[in-house]
Each structure stands twice: as C-alpha cells, then as structure tokens.
Amino acid sequence: AHLDRIAAVDERLNAFITVTADTALATAADVDRRRAAGEELPPLAGVPVTHKDLISTSGIPTTAGSRMLADFVPPYDATVYRKTQAAHMPLLGKTNLDEFAMGSTTEHSAFGRTLNPWDPARVPGGSSGGAAASVAAYEAPLSVGTDTGGSVRQPAAFTGTVGVKPTYGSVSRYGVIAMTSSMDQVGPVARTVADAAALHGVLAGHDRFDSTSLPEAVPDFTAAARAGAAAGLAGKRLGVIKQLQGEGWEPGVLAAFRAALDAAEAQGAEIVEVDLPALSYALDAYYLIMPSEVSSNLARYDGMRYGLRAEPESGTVTAETVMAATRAAGFGAEVKRRIILGTYALSAGYYDAYYGSAQKVRTLVQRDFARAFEAADALVSPTAPTTAYEFGAESADDPMALYLGDIATIPANLAGIPGMSLPAGLADGLPVGFQLLAPAREDARLYEVGAGLE
Ligand code: GLN
C-alpha cells in the first residue's frame, strides 16, 4: 500500500531520491514467511520505514543530496540502518534532503525540491524535508532523519508530524555522512508520539563503532509514552523559555503555542517561565562551530578516494587542479558558503576570536539549560518562529533569514540535550510545532510529557 501511495504521489512531491521497492517487498515477504513459521518477531517487524539519504545503505545509492555523491553506493551499512533491518522493517527508500544536511527547506538538494504535502507552494522544512513529507503524505508510516541544528524537529513542525532529536551520543552516528560531528544526531519522524517512541527504541543504543556513543541501556520509550498518556500532565512543570517568543515570531505561531500551553494547564500542568540569557548568542555560536566542522568534514571529498571526480577544463592535471575542479562542480552554493565560512573561522589568527569564543558560548548554553531544568521538568517553545515558508520567499537569496529560523532548535544541539517537536494545531491552515526539551539522557521524559500533551 505504501509503495502504491509513493507511485501515486511522489513524482510531484519528490520526497524520495531512491525508492527501494524490491528491497521492501523482499523484507515484507521474509516477515510473512517467518510469521507463518511461528517465529516471534520484534514489534515493528513488517512496518515500513525510510532513511534520509545521508544514512549509508550498502548496495543502495546514498547521495547526501549532492552531485558529489550522485553515483555513490556505500560498501557498508550505517548502524541505524542495520538496526531497522534487524527489526525486520522493510526499507521503502531514501529520502530527499538539503545537500549534506545544510539547510532548512530541502531546496538545497541536487535532486530537486520536495513539496510540503499541506501546501505545494511551500517548503516541507529541512534538512530532513523528504523524511517529514513522506510521513505527512502517508507514503511511509515512519522515517529516520538527522538533526544537527533542527533538521528533524523543524520539518516535523512544518508538516504536522512528530520529530525527535535524541540526546547526543545515544543513537549511533556510524555510517551517517558527517556534517557537524559534535552535534549530528539521528532521530525518528512519525505521525504520533507513540510511533516515534517505537522507532526511537529501535534506533538507540551503544555502538562500539561510534567513539561518542553513550554506554547507557536504552529506556523503554513506548512504556514512557503509555505512562504519559495514562497519567496526563498533572503536576508536570513546563518551563516556557523567555528568549523564544516575542518580536520576530509569527503571531499565529505564538497563538497556537499559547493554546497548547492553556490546554496543558487545564490538565494540571504547572507553567513557569525560565530565563536562558545565553540563548541570545546561541545562533551565532552555532553558525561558527557548524561551518568549522563542516569545512573539516567535507575536506574528504577530494576527487581521489570516492565520489565525483572532475578534470580541470584547461591547464595541467595535477592533484590540486583535479581537487579544485571536483569541489567546484560537486558542491552547491550553500555548502561552498559554509566551507568558506568555516575555513575562515578556523584560520590562524581568527581561531580564538571565532571558534574559541563560540565554544565558550556553548558552555554557557549548557549551564543555562542545567539551571532551567531545576525549575521545570521539560522546557517548551514553538519549534520555529514561523510556519512553512513559501518557495523562493526567504530562501536562496537570503541565507541569514533562514539561519534566524533555527533559533529555537539549535540550542539543544549545542547542549547535546534531547528535543521533540509535536503538532500544536494550525496557524492560517498550516501546522505549528510545539517543542519539548529534556535534560541529557532523559529522552524518555519527552515521550511521557509529549504523550500527555498530544
Ligand atoms: N537548518 C540548520 C542548518 O542549516 C540545521 C541543519 C541540520 O540540522 N542538519 O544548519
């Protein structure tokens, strides 16, 4: 049924870069066979899933949304893909994204833009726009995305789905094409909090192939969601972040957010306001640390080892001219912009002023969160200041406007804490996201509170 739905709508929607019908049907048939033989299978066996095309799948193209990797077929699996396979979840395909996960609209993909199922004149958000659109359009029940500065939560907000960024280190990054290694996290996109909990449980867990992987056992997210749905929000303290509202925030977004808070209060939640002054500098810190790591991580695309190789149009063919020609042809404008910014921020003479200062801000953000969580069980804000942008409106011409739209999501990545976006009604007919943040390693709390809010 999902493959039929993809065939019916995806030519227009373009949520997928690759559809893997044969792989999906083979897994589904295998599940049927095992069930018929009386085998006990894990809970999501037979439930289809998609992976963002940043996640390596052996034998299946993995492009990162870039010309650089347009013909790349990885020789190995990312741990998170291995896990959905071990859970017997049929892979429907690989979803569209902004090139190397850099962007908030999925317009920066070498494979065309993805439409928002709610309004084809608008973006689905990004960079996991294909993942969110595929779930919102009923092409897939579950999707795996990545979130470095909001790339799961913001598209979830723009498409009326649930998206989660786990605690840094709690889901393996092995085989996930690197953007900003100190912030990248894989997370689930789903239509309900309980669905997200089930997929999150499959993805999480220690991985010896990821040096930043946490050793803790995986909590039972599904049990947390059930407990939250049963108990409601009575006695839960929700901390409204003072810095994430007010000027520059769409009135319709704030109204929907307020209405959700009122509903929580009516259920017995206690609403408090929390002050996180360092958030005023969080965006600036992110847009220095992120490009710095990008410039370093993307140095590997040199035209020599794998991926695109372009020869210089004229002059001598040397390692350097091949590298220059390859990177000029293979990367899009936004990726180039970030490589240049990052190279500058890391250069001798500027390192302390930019990268060093940004790392200090990162510590201040972490301290602000630690203090705020003394006053609240979960922190809340709208996921983004606006609803889904119209195509072309803010995007290509004005990168700054888009960077500002990440204000609510990037603090969690700087601090490594988990966050969830869940639907909070509509503003002018478009979905609004409600963001929940919890302390590091307390991802289960997101499901407990989220299910209570839902
Ligand atoms: N929009 C943010 C950026 O462009 C987030 C990207 C991400 O989370 N991968 O950097």
Residues whose N, C-alpha, C, O or C-beta is under 5 A from the ligand:
A	BS01	LIG	A101 M102 G103 S104 G126 S127 T146 D147 T148 G149 G150 S151 D406
